[in-house]
């Protein structure tokens, strides 16, 4: 072992003292040459002839020096370092080429690294819970109601807990939307201005199921799931630091949330979140125990469970299917066709982001390939100018493998520089994404440049020179580099590379074109209301101060009255749920006159005030709006949307007809339809409108109310007046989610706009690189055939003919690449169906426009070299030859 260490140290020392070893070797070679020359002089030769003969007898000095360098120290390390130094010298002599290559690589590697960072944050990074791969989410399904993944009924959840054999434990939570964003607003009061906090309502065992331990204090108990005399809360680490200044005595402290005293029992550790990073505190359900026994019709619980060790997701699915079948037999009134669906918890959170993200990853992969092809094209053009250098090095004894290694090292140096710049670009892209489009990321994702992302960046930098440098290196190292055939081979290779660039660019441009056309159609969709001159805001009326429905109704009416008195206000209305934000609740419905087994399911309900439709600018199709006299003492009228009128009454006039909000056997009171309004988009602009009824607020009050104010004047002035009027009614009420209807519509297509912009940017870069490749090939073609072009002009060839000849030369790879790209787009864009609205993946207009754009860009790229060809001076061209 000691001997090996000494040998290693000696070789390291030899490697580090390479210059001294080279000097010693040169002295030794000079001594041998001097001895041989002296011997030749004694034989009667002149000094010059003696030295020449000595060199011939000794052999190649350069080869001997190279051989000795390879045998001492770490030959590979020394060779690599020598190649790197030479590569830096060569690249320094071509600053223009080096700058273009590094910037091109920075764009390709930086964009790819950024998208990989997003993919890692959303799809790959494990959630910060104990054994997160064993966490699953449980949904209920029902084909009769068109449910594919909906929240669970509390009583069904309780039965799952009792009857399953595959889960260590099940927990539940509520208060989030489909994107996982917290929807429960609580306000810290009693300490100056009320401060809005995002909360989540959970079962007592939720944190235990997650395997999460508090930073301070304790978690909830199972008993705290149900209502009791005491109210408790657990807060996030960030809230503890920002609002309570990291007070070590926070546990046990009583705070006032929305008018109620609550005891803080725990603080979660830094970095913990559930289900999204916006949740600041967790509160127990505090339901009555009977809810988990009787409530099977309403569905509002999100269920998460931990698999037992050794149990697979498929086994758990089968067990839960058996339980669902058992419950269907026991409770046919509520559980007919009620099934169960299991998903990995991480997969469930990332479900809506997966398809768009994979599409963008594919697009950036295409861009990376285009960058590599473009650099290969540049390298081939540069290699054509280094034929003399390669030939000289071969003549001096350099092997073909040695030349390839040197050229690949030059590519590696470029790639390392480009990778470093790309990493900086990825960091800037991350900051820009978080600043400009934070909503494009799921609420649980944490976008950061961690070690894995940096390793990916380095791997790309190592892979890139193999992709873009191998073919040019092999081509440049051929033994016949001084022959004309090598030039024609280089031209043919570059032409093929241009065709590849055009093909890849065509796929990207068609994909971007489809998304652009889809976004345009989506933005032109009528939302069903007038988006101009209207602002909206939410108010949460605390149950502690508004315990009765009558208190809520009076407060809403008073707020509306005060705002309506402001100058410029045209209408003020309120609703339990605003358009484009979903619905309040759903249930069954029975149309008068139908048979007992013929009833409707999944009717959407919304509570409104009389002026809501006027404030929204929604068109009345038939009948009348609701009035202040409707809904008291018992509601007997309703307004429905156009979709309900068409579907439920099957072509007949809905006005004056009666329906009940239940099944035929439920004996619910009959309600008369007094008005039909135009459909308002409920979920998204690209989603079909579902049947919906609008009932007076007094008939079904809600804690969260959204107000809509239609007024003439600046938005800020309208909101300032509304805020003042609200504070006159209750100083602790805070306006939240303030926006205009126009911004509401724009926000609903924000994700589509973001990915369309991103893909369009990739396509624009791809087009530019393709145009650069076309230009480079034609410029080289004109330079290579300069003598021929001069002779043609001297013999009377018209300049227009030469222009057409050069353009034809450039358009051939464009045509071939376009045809391949169109075929590739035909195969690839079919995967984008779920991301498109109003058009098909094989949209003829998009394909035609793409072909036209590519043709125009290619012609522009061909025009400059072709024009240069027509201005070749025959005398100068012949003299240069």
N, C-alpha and C positions, 0 to 999 in steps of 0.2 A: 504494500500500500504506500509506504514511504517512497519507494523507488518511482512508482507511477506519479506521485505528487511532484517529485523533483523533475521528472521528464516534462510534466505538464508546465511547471513553472519555467523551465528552460525554453520551451516552445513559445510560451507567452512572451518571455523576454525577447526571444528572437523575432517574434511578430511585431513587438513594439519598437524594436531597434532595426527596422527594415532598411532605413536609409544608410546606416552604418554598414550593414551587411552588403548592401549594393555597392558601396564604395570599396569595401574589401575585395569583393568579387571583381570589380573593374580593375583594381590594382593587380590582382592575380592574373587576369586575362592579358593586361598590358605587359606583364613580366614574361608570360609565355610567348607573346608575339615578338617581344624584343629578342628573346633567346633564339627563336626561329629565324628572325631577320638577320641577326649576327652570323648565324650559321650559313645563311645564303650569301652574305657578303664575303665570308671566307672562301666560298666556292667561286667567287668572281663576279657576282651580280652587283648591279648598281644598287644604291640604297632604296630608291623608289621601287624597283623591280623586286628587290629582296623582301620589302614589306608587303607588296602585293601577293607574292607567292606564299609568304607566311600566313596571311589572312586566308588564302585559298586552302592551305594545308590544315589550318586550325579548324575551319568550318564556320557555320553561321554564329556570329557573336550574339545577335539578338535572341536566337532560339535558345542558346545556352543560358543567357541571363533569365529568360522566361522560365526555363526548366528548373533552374536553381531556386527561383522565387517560389515555384509551386511545391518544391520539396521541403522547404524549411518552414518552421513555425506552423501556423494554421493556414494552409494554402488556400482553402476556399474563402476564409474570411479575408485574407489579404487580397485575393482576386476580386471579391465583391467590393471591397473598399476602393480598390484601384478602378474598377468599372464605374463605381459611383462618382469618383472624382473626375474621371474622364467624361462621364455623362453630364455632370454639372458644367464642365468647361464647354462641351459641345452646345448645350442648351443656352448657355450664357452668350454664345456667339449668334444665336438666333432668338433675340428677345421677343420679336413679334410672334413667331410660331409658339414659343414657350408660353407667352401670355394668353394667346387664344386657346391653346390646349388646356392650360390649367383652369381657365375660366369655364371652358366647356365641361371639363370633368367636375368642377365645383358645382355646376348646375345639376348635372346628372346624379352625382353622389349625394349632394346636399338634399335634393328633392326626395331621393329614395330613402335617405336616412330619416328625414322628417316624417315621411309616411310610415316607415317602420316604427318610429317612435310612437306615432298615433296608434298603430296596430298593436304594439306592445301594451300601451296604456289601456286599450279597450279590450283586447282579446287574449293577450298572453300573460300579462302580469297577474300572479295569483292574488286573490282578495286577502286582506289582512285579518283573516280569522283562523282559528285552529282547524287544521286539516280541511281547507275550504273545498277540496274536491268531493267531500262527503256531504256537502250541503246541497239540498235540492229544493226546488220551489214546486208547489202543488196548486194546480188550477182545476176548476170544474169546467166541464164541457157539456153542451146540449145541442144536438142538431135541430131540435124543434125551435129553439130560440136563436139559432145561428151563433152559438157560443163555441169558440175554439179554445179560448184560454181566458176565463173570467175568475173573479174573486169568489171565495167560498162563503157559504152560509154558515153562521156561527154554530148552529146545532150539528150540521154535517162535520164541521171541524172537530167538535167535541167527540163525535162518534169515531172519527178517524184516530183520535188520540187513544181511545179506549180499545179499539178493535185491531189496530195494525200490529204486525209482528216483525216489521222490517226497519223501523225507525227507533233510534235511541230516544228521540223526543221530538215533538212538534211544537212550534210556536207560531204566533200570528202578529200582524201589525196592520195598521190602516192609516190613511192620511196622505197618500201619495197619488200622483197621476200616472199615466202610462209610461212616462219617461223616468219615473222614480223620484221626481221632484216633490218635496214636502208641500202639502197643501193646507196644513193646519197652522194658522197664525195665532200666536199668543203675544200679549203685550205686557212687558214689564212696567208696572205702574207703581205709584207711591214714591217714586224717586225722580221727580221732575217730569220732563217730557216722556210720554210713553214710548217705549222702544219695541219695535216689532221683532219677534223671534220665530224661527221655523221649528215646528215640533212634530213629533211622530208619536202616535198612540200605539202601545205595544202590550202584549201579554207579559205576565210577570216572569216567565221563563225564557224570554227571547235572548237575552244576553248569555244565558247559560247554554242555549242551543248553539250560539255562535262561538262559544268557548272564549268569551271576552271577559277580562277582569278589569275592575275599575282602577283608576290611578289613585283615587282617594275614596274612602267610604265603602259603600256596598252596592250591590245590584238590587233589583226588585225581588220581592218574595212572590210565591204562587198566589197567596191570599190577596195580594195587592192588585191582582187582575180584576177583582170584583170591587164594587163600590163599598166604601167604608167611611168611618168618621174622619180619618186622616187622608191628606193628599200629599203625594211625594213626587219628586222629579229628579232625574239624573241629567247633568249638563255635560256638554262637550268641553274638551281641554281648551279649545280656542275661545269659547264663550267665557270660561273661567278666567282666562288671561285678559281678554279684552274688556269685559264688563265688570268683573269682580277683582281685577288687578292681581290675580293669583292668590287671593286671600286664603291662607292655610286653614282658617277656621270656617270655610264655606260649608262643610258638611254639618248638618244640623241647623243651618241658618234658614230662617223663614223669609221667603220673597213673595211678592204679590204678582200673580200672573192673571191678566185680564180680570182683575177685581177679586180674585180668590187667593187666600193665603196657602202657600205650598212650601213644604219642607224639602230642602236639597239633601239627598241621601248619598249622592255619589258624583264623582267626576271621572269621565272616561279618559284613557291615556292619549298622548299625542299621536296623531296619525289614524286614530280609530274613526270610522264613519259607518253609518248604516241608515238606509240603504245607499244614500248619496251624501256628498260632502256638504250639502246645504243644511242638513239637519243639525240644530244647535242644542236641542234638548229632547229627552224621551220621557213620556208620561204613561202610566198604566191606563188600561182601558177604563177601569172602574165601572164596568157593566154590572147590571143585576145578574145573579147566577141563572135566573130563568131564561136569559137571552141565549145561553148555550144549550138550552133544552128545547126551546120552542121555536126559535127563529130559523126557519128553513127556507122561507121564501125570499127574504132580502139577502143579497150577496155583497159583502163589503170587506171581508177579511183576506189579506194577503198571507199565505201560509208558507212557512219555511220549515224544513225538517232536516235532521241529521241522520244519515244512514248508519245502521249498525255495522260494525266491522265485518268485512267479508260479504256484505250484501250489495249486489249490483243494482244499477238503476232499472234494468229490465225486470229483475226479480221484484223490486219495490213496485214497479208499475203493475205487474200482475197481481200482487197482493192487494193493492188499492183498487184495482178493477173489481176484484171479488167483493170488497167491502162496498163499493158503489152499487153493485148489483144487489147486494143484500139490503141496502138502504132503499133502493128503488122498490123492492117488494114490500118493505115495511111502511114506506111513506109515498104511495103512488100519487098522492095529490100534489106534492111538491118536487118529487125526485124522479118523475118519469123521464127516461132517456138521459138522466144525469150521469155523466161519466167523469173520469179523473184523468188529468194529464200531468206527467212529471217532467221537469227539466232541471238540468244542472243549474245551480243558482247563478253562477257566472254567465253561463250561456243565456239564461233568461234575461239578465240585465243588459247583455250586449246584443240581444236578438235584432232590434230594429237598426242597429248600427252595422251589423255584419255585412250585409249585401253592399251598401254604398262603400264601405271601407275596403272590401275585397276588390270592388271595381276600381277604386283609386289606386290601390296597390298594384293591380295589373297595369293600369295606365302608366304609373311611374316606372314600372319594370320595362314597358315599351320605350319610355323616354331614355332610360339608362342604356338600353340596347342601341337606340338611335345615336346617343352620345358616343358610344364605343365604335359604332360603324363610321361615324363622322371622323373620329380621331384616326381610325384605321385608314380612312381615305387620305387624311392629311399626312399620315406617316408614309403611305405609299408614294405620294407626291414628293415628299421630302427625300425619300430613299432614292428616287430617280435622279435627284441632284447630287447624291453621294456615291454614285457608281464608281467614280475614279478612286475615292477614298477606300471603298470596299475592295476594289481590284488591287490597289497597292498593298493593303494589309494582307490579302491572300497571297500576293506575290512574295511578301516577306515571311510567309510561313504560317499565318493565322489560319486555323481550321474553320470549317463552316460552323461547327458547333460553338466555337469561341466567338465568332461574329454574331451569331444568333443571341448568345448570352449577353453580349455587350448591348445589342439593340434592345433586348428585353429589359435590361437594366435602365436604359434611358427611358423606356416606357414606364418602368416602376417608379423612377424619380418623379416623372410627370404626375403619375397617379398619386404618389404620396403627397405631393404639393397640392394637387386637386382635392385629395381626400381631406387634408387639413382645412383648406378653404371651404370644402363642403360641410365639414363639421361646424365651422363657424356659421355657415349659411343655415344649417339645420337649427342651431341655437337661436339665430335671428328669426327663423320660421316659426319655431316654438313660441317665442315671445309675441310675434305678430298674431299667431293663431289664438293665443290666450287673450290678447288685447282686442282683436278685431272680430273674432268669431268664437267666443267661448261657448255659445249654445250649440256649436257644431259637435262638441264632445259630449258623450254621456255624462250624467251628473256624478257617476262614481269614478270616472277616469282621472288619473293623475299623470299628466303629460310632463315628463322630465327626461333629461339626457343622462340616463344612468349608465352603469358599466356595460350592460348588454347592448345598448344602443351604440356606444362608442366602439365596442368590439365588432358590431355589424358594420360600422363605418370603415373600420380598418380592414375587415374582410372584403368589402367592396373595393377598397383601394388596392388590395392585393389581387383581386380577381380581374379588375379592369384591364391591366396591361396584358394579361393573357388573352382577353377577348379582343382588344384592339391592336395589340402589338405583335402577336405571333405571326400572322400572315405577312405583314410588312417585313418582319425580321427574316422570315424564310425567303421571301422574294428578294430582299436586298443581299442576302448571303450567297446567292447562286454563283457558281463559278463563271458563268458567261455574262456577267453584269455589263461588260463592255460591248456586247453584241446588240444589234438593233432589235433582236427578238425580245430581249428583256424589256425594252421600252414598250413594245406592243403588248407584252404580257402585263406590264404595269397598268397600261391604259385599260386593258380588258378587265383586270381585277378591280380597278377603281370604278369602272362602269357598272360592274356587278354590285359593288358596295352602294353606289348611288341608287340602284334599283331596290336594294334591301331597305335603304333609308326611306325611299318613297313609299314602299309597301307598309312599313311600320307606321310612317306618318299618316298614311291614308286611314289606317284603322283608328288611330287616335283622333283624327279630324272628324271622321264619321261619328265616333262615339260622342265627341263634344258637340257636333251639330245636332245629334238626336236630343241631347240634354238641353241645348239652347232652345230648340223648337218646342220641346216639352215644357220648359219653363215659361216661354212666351204664351203658350196656350193656357198654362195654369194661371198666370197673372191676369189673363183676360177673362177668367171665369167670373161670373156674376156671383158675389157672396150672398146676395139676397137682401142687402141693406145698402144704404148710402154712406160710403166711407168718409165723406167730406164733412168738415165743420162739426165734428162730434168727438168728445173726450169721454173716457170711462175711468172709473176707479172702484176699488173694492172697499167695503167696510165690514168689519167683524164686530157684531154686537154681543158683548160678553153675556153669557147666561146668568152670571151673578147679579147683573143689574137689569137684565131683561129676561126674567124667568118665564114670563107668560107670552103666548103668541100675540096677545093684544098689545103688550108693551113693544114688541118688535114692530108691529104694523103701525102703531102711533108714531114711533121714532122715524120710520121710513117716510111716512106721510109728511111729518114735520120738516124733515130734511128736504124733501122734494119741494114743499111749499116755499121754503126760504130761498132755495136756489132759483126757483121759477120766478121769484120777484126781482132777480137781478136783471139789469138792462142787457139787452142783446140775447137773452136766453129764449129759445123758441120752444123747447120741449125738454122735460126731464122724466126719465123712467128708470125703473129698477127691475132686476131679474135675479133669480137664484143662480143662473149660469148664463154667461155671455155666449153669443154665437162664436163659433170656431174654438170653443173651449169645452166641448162635449155636452153632457146633459146632466140633469140633477139626479134622477132615478128612473127606473123602468118598471113596468108591470104588465099584467094581462089587461085585455079590454074586450068587451062584448058589444056587438052592434045589435040594436033592437031589431027583432024580427028574424034573426037567424036561429038555426037549430041549436040544441043544447050542447052539442059537441063541436060547434063551429065558432071559435073565438080566436082573437088575435093575441100574439105574444110579443113581448119586448116593445111595448109602447113607451116612448120617451115622454117624460113630464118635466115641465118647467113652470115655476111660479113667477108671476110678473105683476107690476103695477099698471094702472090703466094707460099711462102715456108711454109705455115701453116701446111699442111699435112706431109711434111718432118720433120718439127720440132716435131710434135706430134707422128711421127712414125706410121701413119695410112696407111694401105695397099691400093694400087690402084688396083681395080679389072679390070677395062677396061678403054680405052681411055687415057687421059692425065690429069695432074693437070692444074690449071690456071697459066698464065704467066703474066709478067709485062706489056704485050701489051694488055691484056684483060681489058675491062671496060672503054676504052677511044676511042672516045669521048662518045660513047653510048654503054652500055653493050649489047652484043648479045649472050653470052655463059654463061654456068653455069656447075658446078659439083654437082652431086646428091649422096645421100647415097644409099646403097643397098636396104633398106626398100622401098624407093620411087620407085626404078627401078622395084621391084617385085610387088608392089601394083598398081602403076599407069599404068604400061604397061602389066600387067596381063600375065606374062610369056614371052613376046616378048623382044627383045633386046632394051634397052633404049638408047644406044649410037647413037648419030646422030638425035634422035627425038627432036621435038620442043614442048615447053610448053609456056604458058603465065601465069603471076602472077596476075590473075584476073579471072572474070567470062567471058563466051563467049561474052556477050554483052558489056564488058568494053573496048574493042578495045585496049588492052595492046599489046606492041610489042612482037613478038615471040622471044624466047630464045632457043638456041640449046644446048643440053646436050653433052658436050665434054669429060666427065669423070664420072666414077662411083667409089666411094670409099667404103671401109668397114664401117659398122655401128659403130658409136661411141656412147656410152651410154650418154644420154642427161640429164635426171633428177636424176635417181638413178640406181645403179647396178641391182636392182630387178625390174625395170620398163622397159616395152617394148620400143624399139626404134621406133620413129615416122618418117614418111617421112620428109626429110630435103633437102634444096638446099643451096649451097654455092656460093655466088656471090662476085665479086671483091669489095674490100673496097671502091674504088672510086665510085661505083654505089650506096652505101648506107653507108655513114659514121656515126659513133657513137661517142658520147662524151667519153665514157669509152672504152678503148681498152686493151685487155689482150695479152701480149707477151709471147711466148714460146721459150726458148733457149735450144737447144740440144747441149751439149758440153761434152768433156772429161776433167775430173779434179774435184776438190772439189767444192761443191755447193757454199760455201762462196766466193771462188775466182771468180767464174762465176758471182755471184750477185754483188760483189764489182766492177768488170769490167763493168757490165751492168749499174750500178748506176752512175759510172763515165761518161760513154758514154752518158747517158741520160742528165746529167747535162751540158755536152758540148753543147747539142742542146738547152736546156732551163733550167736555174738554178732553176726555181720555180716548176719544175715537180718532183713529189715524187712517188717512187715505193711503191705500197700498195698491200696487200693480197699476199705477197710473199710466195711461197710454191713450192714443187716439185710435179711432177705428181704422184709419189708414195704416197706422203702424201695426195694428193687430193683424191686418191682412198681409202686410209685408213680412211680419214675423212668422206667419203660418207657412210661408214658402222659404224661410231662411235657410233651412238645410239644403233644399234643392238648389237655391241660388249659390250657396257656398260650394257644393260639389261641382256645379256647372262652371263656376268661375275657375275653380282649380283645374278641372279637366281642360277647359278652354285655354288656360295658361300653358299647360303641358303641350297641347296641340299647337299653339303658336310657336313655342320653342322648337318643337319638332319640325314645323314648316320652315322655320328660319334655318335650322341645321341642314335640312334637305336642300334648301336653296343654296346654302353655302357649299354643299357637296357638289351640286350640279355645276355651280360656277367654277369650282376648283378643277373639276375634270375637264371642262371646256377650255379653261385658261391653259391648262397643261396641253390639251389637244392643239390649241392654236400655236403655243410655243414650240411644241414638238414638230409640227408641220409647217413651220414658218417659211422654210425654203420652198416647199411645194406650193404654198399659197402665193408666195412672191412670183414664182414661175407662172402660175395660172393667171395672175394679174398681168404679167408681162406679155403673155400670149393672147391677152384680150378678153379674159373671162370677166363678165360683168360683176361688180361688187354685190349686187342683189343676189346673184347666184351663189357667191361665196357665203353670204349671210344665211341664205336658206340651207346650205350644206352644213354649216356649223350648227344651226338650230336643230336640223334633223338629227345630227350626231348627239346633241344633248337631250332631245326629246325621246329617243329610243329607250333608254333606261327608265325614263319617267313613265312612258306608256306601259312598259313591262311591269314596273313596280306598282303602278296604279291598278292594273288588272289583278295582280297577286293580292294587293291590299284590299281591293273590293271583295275578293273571294274570302280573305281572312276576316273582314268586317262582317260578312254574311254569316260566318261561323261563330264569331265572338259576340256580336251585339244582341244575339238572341238571349244571352244571359242578363241583359239589361231590362228585360220586360217589366219587372216590378218597379223599376226606377223611372219609368216613362209615363206620361199622361197625355192622352189624346192622339198619340201616334204609335205606329208599329216599328219594331226594330228594322224592318226592311222598308223604310219610308223612301219612296222613289225621289222625292224632292231633296231630301238630305243627301242621298247618294249623288244626285246630279249636281247639286251645289258644291259638294266636296270635290267632285271631278273638275268642275269649272275653276274652283279656287286653286287646286293643285296645278292645273294647266296654266293659270295666270301667273302663279308664283314661279313655275318652271320657265315660262317664256321670259319673265323678267330676269331670271338668273342666267338665261342663255343670251340675252340681248347684248350684254356688255362684251363678253368674249367674241360674239359673232360680229359686233360692230368693229372690234379691234382687228379682226381678221380682214375686214374690207379696207383697212388703212395701212396694211403692210407695204413698206417701200421695197419693191423688187431688188433694187441695187444694193440696199443695206442688207437684205436677207441673203443675197448671194455672196456678198463680201464677207458676212459673218461665217458662212460655211467654208 
